[in-house]
C-alpha cells in the first residue's frame, strides 16, 4: 500500500533546459522606434510543474551593439500554464505550452515553454496511484468511482489529473479507495471513500474534493490504509480513524471512529503505516510496534491469534527504520542495518524467505542480505529498492506486478529506482531523476500510461518530461 511520508531521494531533482535552433529574433512592430534586435536564450524551455527556469534577454542595435539600458517588458500568452516575472524567471503552473515575450519599443523576442510532470514521491492504492510534483501539487490516476482522484469527479482516468486544491503538499498516501495528503503547514486533507470514517472529517460520505480533518492537530506524517487512516503529529503522537473491525486504530476498542483518535500506550512515533486490517509503526527509540488483526501472525509478536487492540512490540530485539503493514496478512520492515524483515502469511511467496509460507508471528530476515532504502509489502507481492537504486520484487507475478517472473526470494528487476510503492495488483517506482514508472494490472488505469492494458515491464507514466 501507500507510503506515509515522502520517499527520500538522493540529491535534488535536476531539470534540463533544452535549446533548439537559434535565439528568437525580434519582431519589428514600430517603424518609428530605434531599430533593435531582441534575442531570448534559450528559445525553448522545458519545465516540470512547480519548477522555475530563467530566460535571458539580449538587446542590440542592427549593427549588433548591445543596448544595455533599454527597458524590457515580459509577458506570457497563457499565465495559467506559465508565468514570467520582471527578471525573466518562468514558473510552470500546469500542463501545456505558453509563449513568453520580451518587448521593448515595439520590438519583441519570444520563447516557447513546454511543461510536463516530474515526481518527488509516489503512492499506489488499491486501483489508483497518486504522486507529488515539485512545488507541492498532487496528481492522481486510475479508478475514480469514489472520488479518490480528488479532481471533483467520480470518473476514472488513465492519465494523471491534478487534485483540485491550491495547497502546497509535502506528502501523499493512496489507500483502498481514498487518498490523504499532508500540507507544508501540517494539515491533512482526505478525499474519496468515507463509508467507514476513513477521511476523518466526521462523516461517512464520499468526497470528490479534498476535505480537511476535523482536528486542529499539526501532522508530520499520514498513511491511508484499506478503510482506515493513521497519522503522526509534530510531537510524535499517533492518531488513527476509520474502520476498527480488528482494532487497527490502536485505541483499545473495535468501534469505527469518524474523527482522529489517539493510539494507546507505546512511545512517540517516528513513522506509521496503515495496512488492510492492521497497522505498524516505529517509535522514536527504533522499537517497532503493530496492532490489529493477527490471525496470520502479521503483528510479529511471535504468536497467532485474536486481534490486538493496542500497539504490541515485535518479538525481535532490533532497531527498525520503518515497519510497514501490508494490504494482505503480512508485514515487512527495514532494520537500522538496512536488512529487510518480513512476518505473517506467505502463501504467495511474498515474505521473501524462500519456501517459507508462514512465520507464525516470528519476525525473520529476508533470504538475501540486501541494503534496503525502501520496502513496501502489498497483498501478493513485495518490492524494495536499495541504497544503490537497485530494485527487487518477490511473490506471485499476477498481471506482471513483479516486473519479472514469480519468485520466493528477492529478485532484481532491470530498472534502477530510488523508491517504490505497491498496490493490490500493480507497482510503481520513482527513478533518481524523478521519473515515474508503473507496471502490473491496469483495469482502472492505475498505471497512468493512457491505456487499460496490463504491463509486465515498467512503463513510464504519461505527461512526464523526457528525463533519465
Buried (B, 14 or more C-beta within 10 A) or exposed (E): BBBBBBBEBEEEBEBEEEBEEEBBBBEEEEEEEEBBBBBBBBBBBBBBBBBBBEBEBBBBEEEEEEBEEBEBEBEBBBEEBBBBEEEBEBBBBBBBEBBBBBBBBBBBBBBBBBBBBBBBBBBBBBBBBBBBBBBBBBBBBBBBBBBBBBBBBBEBBBBBBBBBBEBEBBBBBBBBBBBBBBBEEBBBBBBBBBBBBBBBBBBBEBBBBBBBBBBEBEBBBBBBBBBBBBBBBEEBBBBBBBBBBBBBBBBBBBEBBBBBBBBBEBBEBBBBBBBBBBBBBBBEEEBBBBBBBBBBBBBBBBBBEEBBBBBBBBBBEBEBBBBBBBBBBBBBBBBEBBBBBBBBBBBBBBBBBEEBEBBEBBBBBBBBEBEBBBBBBBBBBBBBBBEEBBBBBBBBBBBBBBBBEBBBBBBBBEBBBBBBBBBBBBBBBBBBBBBBBBBBBBBBBBBBBBBBEBBBEBBBBBBBBEBE
